[in-house]
Amino acid sequence: MSKQQQILVVDDERTIREVVRRYLELEGYNVAEAETGTKALDMIRADNPDLIVLDIMLPGIDGLAITRKLRNPAEFTPMSVNGEIPIIFLTARTEEIDRITGFEVGGDDYIVKPFSPRELVARVKAVLRRSSISAGNTESPINFEHLQLDPRSRAVVVTNENVVLTAKEFDLLWFLARHPRQVFSRSQLLDNVWGYEFYGDESTVTVHVRRLREKIEPNPAKPTYIQTVWGIGYKFEAPEA
């Protein structure tokens, strides 16, 4: 690693924090710890980490609430915090609805306790690698009618209004926009946008499509840009400006 990346581990169980810290430090990462949601928010404001390993079930402010705050630019932008910091959730919950909720609020990956520390390290590396590739994008902006995308600044403008997307929301929109009218299945989108290292299921794509529609479509119930092709998947459809 040319630059030592900083990871914040947030969990109310000291043993879990210590194990995760040890394994991540062996890989060369700089690791900080927080045992409560309140302390985690303070450390995020102070240190702006490169990635957060975040337990959902925390005393006081839980992991989902922390993520909602981080993804809300009205709360964090004035403090110069990167609202796109990748987040890997740690949780004892195994139901699909819990995974979907985690992705809906802006999580990047999800690992269930008990877990293998080596698997967690692998996921950290994969998420950081995808973020690094996205940040180095040198492709030219794409302009459609009422919709502009700039991969270098990761800016999205809808009808002259700036729209804030999470890192993965932008990645998905950018991929679809670069292949207009081409139909992709959910598994194809997982492979191309999340990468083969991703451990989630296809509901992840459904959640992100729904969130994108809420942010960029004039009428999310009757989408113009991201259209469903029933029985297959999704395609991007928009007239060029």
C-alpha positions as CSV (number, residue, x, y, z in Angstrom):
1,M,0.0,0.0,0.0
2,S,1.5,3.4,-1.0
3,K,-0.6,5.1,1.6
4,Q,-1.6,3.5,4.9
5,Q,-5.4,3.4,4.8
6,Q,-7.3,4.0,7.9
7,I,-10.2,1.7,9.0
8,L,-12.6,2.4,11.8
9,V,-13.9,-0.7,13.6
10,V,-17.1,-0.1,15.5
11,D,-18.5,-2.9,17.8
12,D,-19.5,-3.0,21.5
13,E,-17.7,-6.3,22.0
14,R,-14.1,-5.7,22.8
15,T,-13.0,-9.2,21.8
16,I,-14.4,-8.7,18.3
17,R,-12.7,-5.3,17.9
18,E,-9.4,-6.7,19.1
19,V,-9.5,-9.6,16.7
20,V,-10.5,-7.5,13.7
21,R,-7.8,-4.9,14.6
22,R,-5.1,-7.6,14.8
23,Y,-5.9,-9.1,11.4
24,L,-6.3,-5.7,9.7
25,E,-3.0,-4.4,11.1
26,L,-1.2,-7.5,9.9
27,E,-2.3,-6.5,6.4
28,G,-0.8,-3.0,6.9
29,Y,-4.0,-1.0,7.7
30,N,-4.1,1.7,10.4
31,V,-7.0,0.7,12.7
32,A,-9.1,2.8,15.1
33,E,-11.8,1.4,17.4
34,A,-15.1,2.7,18.8
35,E,-17.4,0.8,21.1
36,T,-20.5,3.1,20.8
37,G,-22.3,4.9,18.0
38,T,-21.7,8.3,19.6
39,K,-18.0,7.7,19.8
40,A,-18.0,6.4,16.2
41,L,-19.6,9.6,14.9
42,D,-17.0,11.7,16.8
43,M,-14.2,9.7,15.3
44,I,-15.6,9.8,11.8
45,R,-15.8,13.6,12.0
46,A,-12.3,13.8,13.4
47,D,-10.5,11.2,11.2
48,N,-12.6,10.7,8.0
49,P,-11.5,7.0,7.7
50,D,-11.2,5.2,4.4
51,L,-13.6,2.4,5.4
52,I,-15.8,1.6,8.4
53,V,-16.5,-1.9,9.8
54,L,-19.7,-1.3,11.6
55,D,-21.8,-3.4,13.9
56,I,-25.5,-2.8,13.5
57,M,-26.6,-3.5,17.0
58,L,-24.8,-0.8,19.0
59,P,-25.9,0.8,22.3
60,G,-27.5,4.2,21.8
61,I,-27.1,5.1,18.1
62,D,-27.1,1.9,16.1
63,G,-25.1,1.2,12.9
64,L,-28.1,1.9,10.6
65,A,-28.6,5.3,12.2
66,I,-24.9,6.1,11.8
67,T,-25.0,5.1,8.1
68,R,-28.1,7.3,7.5
69,K,-26.3,10.3,9.1
70,L,-23.2,9.6,7.0
71,R,-25.1,9.4,3.8
72,N,-27.0,12.6,4.6
73,P,-24.9,15.5,3.2
74,A,-27.0,18.0,5.2
75,E,-25.5,16.6,8.4
76,F,-21.9,15.8,7.3
77,T,-20.9,17.9,4.4
78,P,-20.4,21.0,6.5
79,M,-17.8,19.0,8.5
80,S,-15.9,17.9,5.4
81,V,-16.7,14.2,5.9
82,N,-16.7,12.0,2.9
83,G,-20.3,10.8,2.7
84,E,-19.2,7.9,0.4
85,I,-17.0,6.2,2.9
86,P,-17.4,2.5,2.3
87,I,-19.2,0.6,5.1
88,I,-19.2,-3.1,5.8
89,F,-21.9,-4.1,8.3
90,L,-21.3,-6.7,11.1
91,T,-24.4,-8.2,12.5
92,A,-25.8,-11.3,14.1
93,R,-29.0,-10.9,12.0
94,T,-29.4,-13.3,9.2
95,E,-32.8,-12.5,7.7
96,E,-32.9,-11.2,4.1
97,I,-34.9,-8.1,5.2
98,D,-32.0,-7.1,7.5
99,R,-29.6,-7.4,4.6
100,I,-31.9,-5.3,2.4
101,T,-32.3,-2.7,5.1
102,G,-28.5,-2.4,5.4
103,F,-28.1,-1.8,1.6
104,E,-31.0,0.6,1.6
105,V,-29.4,2.9,4.0
106,G,-26.1,2.8,2.0
107,G,-24.0,-0.1,3.2
108,D,-21.5,-1.6,0.8
109,D,-21.2,-5.1,2.2
110,Y,-22.6,-7.3,4.9
111,I,-21.0,-10.1,7.1
112,V,-22.8,-12.2,9.6
113,K,-21.5,-13.1,13.0
114,P,-19.8,-15.4,13.8
115,F,-17.4,-14.8,10.9
116,S,-13.9,-15.7,9.8
117,P,-11.5,-12.8,10.3
118,R,-9.7,-13.8,7.1
119,E,-13.0,-13.5,5.2
120,L,-13.6,-10.0,6.7
121,V,-10.1,-9.0,5.6
122,A,-10.8,-10.2,2.1
123,R,-14.0,-8.2,2.0
124,V,-12.2,-5.1,3.2
125,K,-9.6,-5.4,0.5
126,A,-12.3,-6.0,-2.2
127,V,-14.4,-3.0,-1.1
128,L,-11.4,-0.7,-0.9
129,R,-10.1,-2.0,-4.3
130,R,-13.5,-1.2,-6.0
131,S,-13.5,2.2,-4.4
132,S,-10.0,2.9,-5.6
133,I,-10.9,1.9,-9.2
134,S,-13.9,4.1,-9.2
135,A,-12.0,7.1,-7.8
136,G,-9.4,6.7,-10.6
137,N,-12.0,6.9,-13.4
138,T,-10.8,9.1,-16.3
139,E,-13.7,8.6,-18.7
140,S,-15.6,11.6,-20.1
141,P,-18.9,12.8,-18.8
142,I,-22.2,11.5,-20.3
143,N,-25.0,13.9,-21.0
144,F,-28.6,12.8,-21.5
145,E,-31.7,15.0,-21.6
146,H,-32.2,16.3,-18.0
147,L,-29.4,14.0,-16.7
148,Q,-25.7,14.6,-16.6
149,L,-23.0,12.2,-15.1
150,D,-19.4,13.0,-14.5
151,P,-17.3,10.0,-13.5
152,R,-14.3,12.1,-12.4
153,S,-16.1,14.2,-9.9
154,R,-18.8,11.5,-9.5
155,A,-21.3,14.3,-9.9
156,V,-24.9,13.7,-10.9
157,V,-27.2,16.5,-12.1
158,V,-30.9,16.0,-12.7
159,T,-32.8,18.9,-14.3
160,N,-30.1,21.3,-13.2
161,E,-30.2,20.0,-9.6
162,N,-27.2,18.2,-8.0
163,V,-28.2,14.8,-6.7
164,V,-26.2,13.0,-4.0
165,L,-25.6,9.3,-4.6
166,T,-23.7,6.7,-2.6
167,A,-20.5,5.2,-4.2
168,K,-22.3,2.1,-5.2
169,E,-25.4,3.9,-6.5
170,F,-23.2,6.0,-8.8
171,D,-21.2,2.9,-9.9
172,L,-24.5,1.2,-10.9
173,L,-25.9,4.2,-12.7
174,W,-22.7,4.8,-14.5
175,F,-22.4,1.2,-15.7
176,L,-26.0,1.2,-17.0
177,A,-25.6,4.7,-18.6
178,R,-22.5,3.5,-20.5
179,H,-24.6,0.7,-22.0
180,P,-27.8,2.3,-23.0
181,R,-30.7,0.0,-24.1
182,Q,-28.7,-3.0,-23.2
183,V,-30.5,-5.4,-20.9
184,F,-28.6,-6.8,-17.9
185,S,-29.7,-9.5,-15.5
186,R,-29.2,-8.9,-11.7
187,S,-26.4,-11.5,-11.7
188,Q,-24.7,-9.7,-14.5
189,L,-24.9,-6.4,-12.7
190,L,-23.5,-8.0,-9.5
191,D,-20.6,-9.2,-11.6
192,N,-19.9,-6.0,-13.4
193,V,-20.6,-3.4,-10.6
194,W,-19.9,-5.2,-7.4
195,G,-17.3,-7.6,-8.7
196,Y,-16.8,-11.4,-8.2
197,E,-15.6,-10.8,-4.6
198,F,-19.0,-9.6,-3.5
199,Y,-20.8,-12.0,-1.1
200,G,-24.3,-10.7,-1.3
201,D,-27.4,-11.8,-3.2
202,E,-29.3,-10.4,-6.1
203,S,-31.7,-8.5,-3.9
204,T,-28.8,-6.0,-3.5
205,V,-29.3,-4.9,-7.1
206,T,-33.1,-4.5,-6.6
207,V,-32.5,-2.3,-3.6
208,H,-30.0,-0.1,-5.4
209,V,-32.2,0.3,-8.4
210,R,-35.1,1.4,-6.2
211,R,-32.9,3.9,-4.4
212,L,-31.6,5.3,-7.8
213,R,-35.1,5.7,-9.1
214,E,-36.2,7.6,-6.1
215,K,-33.3,10.0,-6.6
216,I,-33.2,10.5,-10.4
217,E,-36.6,9.7,-11.9
218,P,-39.3,12.3,-12.3
219,N,-41.8,9.6,-11.4
220,P,-40.1,6.6,-9.7
221,A,-43.3,4.5,-10.1
222,K,-43.0,5.0,-13.9
223,P,-39.3,5.2,-14.5
224,T,-37.9,6.9,-17.6
225,Y,-34.2,6.1,-17.2
226,I,-33.8,2.7,-15.4
227,Q,-36.5,0.4,-16.9
228,T,-37.4,-3.1,-15.8
229,V,-37.3,-5.8,-18.4
230,W,-39.6,-8.3,-16.8
231,G,-38.2,-11.8,-16.3
232,I,-34.7,-10.6,-17.2
233,G,-33.4,-7.5,-15.4
234,Y,-32.9,-3.8,-16.2
235,K,-31.8,-1.5,-18.9
236,F,-31.0,2.2,-19.2
237,E,-33.1,4.2,-21.6
238,A,-32.8,7.9,-22.1
239,P,-32.7,10.3,-25.1
240,E,-29.4,12.1,-25.6
241,A,-29.3,15.8,-24.9
